């Protein structure tokens, strides 16, 4: 499973159950009911998926399965900012995409 951190750029991060990689942010099943168990988003190693790959996933019935709870956004932003492996450009793109989604923002 992956989570989209920037739809504009197609930047994604892996979701795993262990959280052993640097920059992993814990997300709980209770707040994210599409998960099978508590998991982690690997914010230190983002990658791009192009429209073709995304389209293939949706065609096969494995498209969007849920949205990460907004209360996780501050931790995701902090992990991205602190990541020594992400480029400043990727950090800026992710920050611009996620900041309006914070639970404490004025966005609905």
Backbone as ProteinMPNN parsed JSONL, in Angstrom:
{"seq_chain_A": "XXXXXXXXXXXXXXXXXXXXXXXXXXXXXXXXXXXXXXXXXXXXXXXXXXXXXXXXXXXXXXXXXXXXXXXXXXXXXXXXXXXXXXXXXXXXXXXXXXXXXXXXXXXX", "coords_chain_A": {"N_chain_A": [[0.843, -1.161, 0.0], [0.41, 2.285, -0.653], [0.715, 5.811, 0.047], [-0.43, 8.885, -1.159], [1.454, 11.749, -1.25], [1.714, 14.049, -2.653], [-0.374, 14.918, -5.009], [-0.113, 16.547, -7.288], [2.54, 16.264, -8.152], [2.776, 13.549, -8.147], [3.943, 12.19, -5.997], [4.662, 9.639, -3.749], [4.52, 7.586, -0.764], [5.568, 4.639, 0.922], [3.471, 2.389, 2.81], [3.795, 0.6, 5.723], [3.795, -2.088, 8.161], [5.678, -2.292, 10.201], [7.398, -0.006, 10.691], [10.138, 0.479, 10.83], [11.901, 1.88, 9.268], [13.846, 4.895, 8.904], [12.214, 8.027, 9.47], [9.627, 7.134, 9.527], [6.152, 7.383, 10.118], [3.725, 6.797, 12.491], [0.479, 5.52, 11.983], [-2.788, 5.025, 13.091], [-5.092, 2.309, 13.033], [-7.587, 2.73, 14.104], [-8.176, 5.44, 13.581], [-7.966, 5.361, 10.883], [-9.745, 3.556, 9.172], [-9.557, 1.953, 6.861], [-7.244, 0.558, 6.995], [-5.703, -2.592, 7.806], [-4.385, -2.972, 10.154], [-2.595, -1.155, 12.747], [-0.211, 1.03, 11.33], [2.616, 2.357, 9.441], [3.839, 5.271, 7.762], [6.294, 5.717, 5.412], [8.119, 8.335, 5.361], [10.643, 9.137, 4.661], [11.506, 8.203, 2.244], [10.369, 8.937, -0.462], [8.676, 8.431, -3.607], [8.019, 8.543, -7.171], [4.987, 7.936, -8.912], [3.669, 7.29, -12.045], [0.928, 8.445, -14.162], [0.01, 6.281, -15.679], [0.632, 3.93, -14.196], [-0.871, 4.431, -11.904], [-3.429, 4.497, -13.033], [-3.616, 1.825, -13.901], [-3.687, 0.508, -11.455], [-6.116, 1.418, -10.419], [-7.863, 0.399, -12.359], [-7.629, -2.338, -11.861], [-9.025, -2.598, -9.583], [-7.745, -1.854, -7.28], [-7.46, 0.728, -6.438], [-7.869, 3.902, -4.927], [-8.236, 3.457, -1.548], [-8.819, 4.689, 0.795], [-8.5, 7.587, 2.949], [-5.914, 9.206, 4.68], [-6.195, 10.083, 8.067], [-6.685, 13.447, 9.055], [-5.419, 14.282, 11.395], [-2.928, 13.151, 11.38], [-1.346, 14.612, 9.715], [0.363, 16.812, 10.738], [2.5, 15.308, 11.924], [3.424, 13.931, 9.691], [4.31, 16.07, 8.103], [6.373, 17.046, 9.774], [8.137, 14.836, 9.755], [8.841, 14.793, 7.063], [10.09, 17.319, 6.78], [12.308, 16.927, 8.448], [13.719, 14.926, 7.211], [16.754, 13.592, 6.081], [17.173, 12.505, 3.639], [15.471, 13.345, 1.63], [15.064, 15.59, -1.119], [15.36, 19.192, -1.085], [13.573, 20.332, -2.82], [11.567, 18.314, -3.17], [10.674, 18.239, -0.517], [9.545, 20.8, -0.296], [7.46, 20.651, -2.204], [5.849, 18.614, -1.084], [5.21, 19.784, 1.366], [3.687, 21.997, 0.474], [1.52, 20.609, -0.553], [0.457, 19.156, 1.639], [0.083, 20.919, 3.837], [-2.365, 22.508, 3.68], [-4.131, 20.52, 4.461], [-3.959, 19.96, 7.119], [-5.33, 19.146, 10.335], [-5.766, 21.287, 11.963], [-6.086, 23.399, 10.295], [-7.932, 25.876, 8.411], [-9.288, 24.698, 6.396], [-12.063, 22.789, 5.082]], "CA_chain_A": [[0.0, 0.0, 0.0], [1.129, 3.553, -0.674], [-0.083, 7.004, 0.304], [-0.032, 10.008, -2.013], [1.836, 12.938, -0.49], [1.55, 15.191, -3.545], [-1.021, 14.515, -6.26], [0.392, 17.352, -8.394], [3.81, 15.701, -8.606], [2.74, 12.092, -8.12], [4.87, 11.702, -4.974], [4.045, 8.653, -2.871], [5.355, 6.947, 0.264], [5.076, 3.298, 1.276], [2.849, 2.14, 4.102], [4.163, -0.729, 6.218], [3.335, -2.334, 9.528], [6.764, -2.318, 11.186], [7.898, 1.317, 11.043], [11.551, 0.4, 11.172], [12.72, 2.777, 8.44], [13.899, 6.277, 9.385], [11.198, 8.905, 8.919], [8.314, 6.493, 9.535], [5.146, 8.015, 10.969], [2.701, 5.817, 12.874], [-0.932, 5.845, 11.781], [-3.573, 4.002, 13.768], [-6.255, 1.761, 12.339], [-8.774, 3.354, 14.697], [-8.419, 6.699, 12.872], [-7.846, 5.073, 9.458], [-10.397, 2.241, 9.143], [-9.215, 1.159, 5.675], [-6.067, -0.243, 7.335], [-5.939, -3.857, 8.5], [-3.745, -2.874, 11.469], [-1.787, 0.054, 12.886], [0.834, 0.986, 10.315], [3.54, 3.49, 9.38], [4.11, 5.852, 6.456], [7.735, 5.937, 5.274], [8.289, 9.679, 4.811], [12.036, 9.392, 4.302], [11.843, 7.615, 0.942], [9.243, 9.114, -1.374], [8.948, 8.064, -5.002], [6.99, 8.989, -8.105], [4.199, 6.993, -9.701], [3.078, 8.04, -13.147], [-0.511, 8.27, -14.369], [-0.266, 4.947, -16.21], [0.669, 2.977, -13.078], [-2.025, 4.73, -11.063], [-4.594, 4.042, -13.788], [-3.639, 0.364, -13.859], [-4.102, 0.12, -10.107], [-7.549, 1.688, -10.31], [-8.527, -0.577, -13.236], [-7.605, -3.662, -11.236], [-9.801, -2.562, -8.343], [-6.867, -1.581, -6.127], [-7.227, 2.167, -6.444], [-7.944, 4.606, -3.653], [-8.965, 2.658, -0.553], [-9.14, 5.531, 1.928], [-7.72, 8.808, 3.161], [-5.261, 9.276, 5.981], [-6.83, 11.056, 8.961], [-6.007, 14.747, 9.073], [-4.59, 14.492, 12.585], [-1.582, 12.623, 11.112], [-0.613, 15.521, 8.83], [1.503, 17.481, 11.374], [3.621, 14.367, 12.076], [3.953, 13.682, 8.341], [5.08, 17.258, 7.722], [7.603, 17.08, 10.576], [9.037, 13.793, 9.264], [9.349, 15.233, 5.753], [11.034, 18.427, 7.023], [13.515, 16.426, 9.113], [14.346, 13.851, 6.445], [18.015, 13.927, 5.435], [17.257, 11.843, 2.337], [14.622, 14.01, 0.636], [15.585, 16.844, -1.662], [14.63, 20.375, -0.639], [12.478, 20.513, -3.768], [10.499, 17.382, -2.79], [10.129, 18.701, 0.765], [8.703, 21.959, -0.563], [6.262, 20.179, -2.906], [5.017, 17.887, -0.113], [4.727, 20.79, 2.318], [2.62, 22.751, -0.187], [0.367, 19.721, -0.735], [-0.115, 18.68, 2.899], [-0.224, 21.968, 4.813], [-3.806, 22.839, 3.73], [-4.915, 19.386, 4.953], [-3.8, 19.807, 8.57], [-6.592, 19.189, 11.072], [-5.923, 22.597, 12.612], [-6.225, 24.453, 9.277], [-9.3, 26.348, 8.205], [-9.905, 23.934, 5.307], [-13.125, 21.898, 5.564]], "C_chain_A": [[0.896, 1.234, 0.0], [0.157, 4.68, -0.347], [0.475, 8.123, -0.571], [0.246, 11.216, -1.134], [1.72, 14.206, -1.318], [0.933, 14.732, -4.86], [-0.474, 15.272, -7.473], [1.672, 16.775, -8.996], [3.816, 14.183, -8.646], [3.73, 11.509, -7.133], [4.129, 10.83, -3.968], [5.049, 8.167, -1.841], [4.725, 5.592, 0.584], [4.436, 3.293, 2.653], [3.271, 0.742, 4.517], [3.742, -0.873, 7.673], [4.427, -2.188, 10.578], [7.264, -0.943, 11.612], [9.36, 1.358, 11.384], [12.431, 1.339, 10.349], [12.713, 4.188, 9.018], [12.831, 7.134, 8.708], [9.817, 8.291, 8.864], [7.389, 7.171, 10.545], [4.039, 7.002, 11.219], [1.308, 6.366, 12.579], [-1.748, 4.69, 12.341], [-4.783, 3.577, 12.949], [-7.536, 2.433, 12.815], [-9.151, 4.645, 13.953], [-8.427, 6.522, 11.355], [-8.42, 3.689, 9.181], [-10.132, 1.39, 7.905], [-7.984, 0.289, 5.913], [-6.493, -1.548, 8.005], [-5.402, -3.821, 9.927], [-3.021, -1.537, 11.555], [-0.589, -0.071, 11.954], [1.716, 2.222, 10.402], [3.68, 3.961, 7.938], [5.592, 6.199, 6.42], [8.002, 7.272, 4.586], [9.721, 9.993, 4.376], [12.434, 8.862, 2.943], [10.642, 7.718, 0.01], [9.67, 8.734, -2.787], [7.789, 8.526, -5.859], [6.289, 7.802, -8.737], [3.569, 7.804, -10.827], [1.603, 7.682, -13.327], [-0.863, 6.877, -14.874], [-0.338, 3.915, -15.074], [-0.536, 3.188, -12.165], [-3.3, 4.237, -11.744], [-4.732, 2.535, -13.768], [-4.11, -0.137, -12.496], [-5.608, 0.307, -9.937], [-8.342, 0.686, -11.144], [-8.638, -1.954, -12.599], [-8.355, -3.69, -9.909], [-8.978, -2.305, -7.105], [-6.541, -0.098, -6.033], [-7.256, 2.764, -5.057], [-8.804, 3.799, -2.685], [-9.353, 3.482, 0.673], [-8.269, 6.769, 1.961], [-7.147, 8.778, 4.567], [-5.955, 10.359, 6.812], [-6.001, 12.333, 9.036], [-5.103, 14.941, 10.29], [-3.185, 13.923, 12.429], [-0.722, 13.612, 10.328], [0.53, 16.257, 9.533], [2.723, 16.563, 11.547], [4.248, 14.042, 10.722], [4.815, 14.859, 7.89], [6.396, 17.334, 8.485], [8.605, 16.053, 10.064], [9.635, 14.177, 7.918], [10.383, 16.329, 5.947], [12.368, 17.93, 7.572], [14.273, 15.382, 8.31], [15.654, 14.299, 5.791], [18.111, 13.358, 4.01], [16.407, 12.496, 1.256], [15.268, 15.299, 0.156], [14.759, 18.008, -1.115], [13.423, 20.623, -1.543], [11.296, 19.601, -3.417], [9.863, 17.79, -1.468], [9.167, 19.861, 0.552], [7.389, 21.54, -1.219], [5.309, 19.493, -1.923], [4.412, 18.853, 0.896], [3.558, 21.575, 1.717], [1.353, 21.907, -0.346], [-0.328, 19.387, 0.579], [-0.564, 19.778, 3.857], [-1.709, 22.345, 4.831], [-4.676, 21.727, 4.31], [-4.789, 19.167, 6.453], [-5.142, 19.915, 9.266], [-6.829, 20.53, 11.738], [-6.041, 23.742, 11.605], [-7.691, 24.815, 9.115], [-10.015, 25.553, 7.095], [-10.965, 23.003, 5.85], [-12.684, 20.464, 5.618]], "O_chain_A": [[1.986, 1.232, 0.571], [-1.06, 4.523, -0.45], [1.688, 8.285, -0.703], [-0.614, 11.654, -0.369], [1.638, 15.307, -0.773], [1.635, 14.216, -5.73], [-0.381, 14.709, -8.564], [1.858, 16.799, -10.213], [4.775, 13.587, -9.135], [4.305, 10.451, -7.386], [3.107, 11.229, -3.409], [6.26, 8.31, -2.011], [3.507, 5.429, 0.523], [4.796, 4.073, 3.535], [3.122, -0.204, 3.745], [3.378, 0.104, 8.329], [4.117, -1.978, 11.751], [7.53, -0.734, 12.795], [9.782, 2.208, 12.167], [13.589, 1.566, 10.701], [11.702, 4.634, 9.56], [12.574, 6.983, 7.514], [8.918, 8.847, 8.233], [7.787, 7.487, 11.666], [3.485, 6.423, 10.284], [1.0, 7.518, 12.882], [-1.441, 3.523, 12.098], [-5.408, 4.387, 12.264], [-8.453, 2.674, 12.03], [-10.333, 4.901, 13.726], [-8.845, 7.42, 10.624], [-7.663, 2.74, 8.977], [-10.459, 0.203, 7.905], [-7.705, -0.616, 5.128], [-7.516, -1.6, 8.687], [-5.888, -4.537, 10.802], [-2.853, -0.857, 10.542], [-0.021, -1.153, 11.807], [1.581, 3.032, 11.319], [3.643, 3.157, 7.007], [6.088, 6.899, 7.303], [8.101, 7.33, 3.36], [9.961, 11.039, 3.773], [13.575, 9.044, 2.519], [9.978, 6.721, -0.275], [10.856, 8.717, -3.117], [6.717, 8.859, -5.354], [6.915, 6.791, -9.057], [3.004, 8.872, -10.594], [1.101, 6.737, -12.72], [-1.92, 6.347, -14.536], [-1.276, 3.121, -15.014], [-1.149, 2.223, -11.709], [-4.153, 3.627, -11.099], [-5.84, 2.014, -13.633], [-4.858, -1.112, -12.417], [-6.288, -0.552, -9.376], [-9.371, 0.179, -10.696], [-9.635, -2.651, -12.784], [-8.323, -4.692, -9.195], [-9.456, -2.514, -5.99], [-5.455, 0.276, -5.59], [-6.72, 2.183, -4.114], [-9.962, 3.498, -2.974], [-10.134, 3.019, 1.503], [-7.41, 6.967, 1.102], [-7.815, 8.376, 5.519], [-6.262, 11.435, 6.298], [-4.771, 12.292, 9.074], [-4.126, 15.686, 10.221], [-2.326, 14.187, 13.27], [0.5, 13.466, 10.282], [1.615, 16.326, 8.955], [3.855, 16.998, 11.338], [5.466, 13.894, 10.619], [5.911, 14.672, 7.363], [7.43, 17.654, 7.899], [9.793, 16.353, 9.947], [10.81, 13.913, 7.662], [11.452, 16.277, 5.338], [13.426, 18.444, 7.212], [15.374, 14.991, 8.701], [15.669, 15.269, 5.034], [19.031, 13.698, 3.266], [16.607, 12.221, 0.073], [15.928, 16.006, 0.917], [13.603, 17.832, -0.73], [12.375, 21.073, -1.079], [10.154, 20.058, -3.371], [8.646, 17.698, -1.311], [8.094, 19.9, 1.154], [6.323, 22.02, -0.834], [4.107, 19.76, -1.93], [3.234, 18.747, 1.236], [2.549, 21.79, 2.388], [0.242, 22.433, -0.282], [-1.557, 19.339, 0.638], [-1.51, 19.574, 4.618], [-2.272, 22.49, 5.916], [-5.843, 21.964, 4.622], [-5.443, 18.282, 7.005], [-6.002, 20.687, 8.841], [-7.969, 20.877, 12.047], [-6.091, 24.909, 11.991], [-8.574, 24.129, 9.629], [-11.216, 25.726, 6.887], [-10.814, 22.47, 6.949], [-13.464, 19.592, 6.003]]}, "name": "protein", "num_of_chains": 1, "seq": "XXXXXXXXXXXXXXXXXXXXXXXXXXXXXXXXXXXXXXXXXXXXXXXXXXXXXXXXXXXXXXXXXXXXXXXXXXXXXXXXXXXXXXXXXXXXXXXXXXXXXXXXXXXX"}
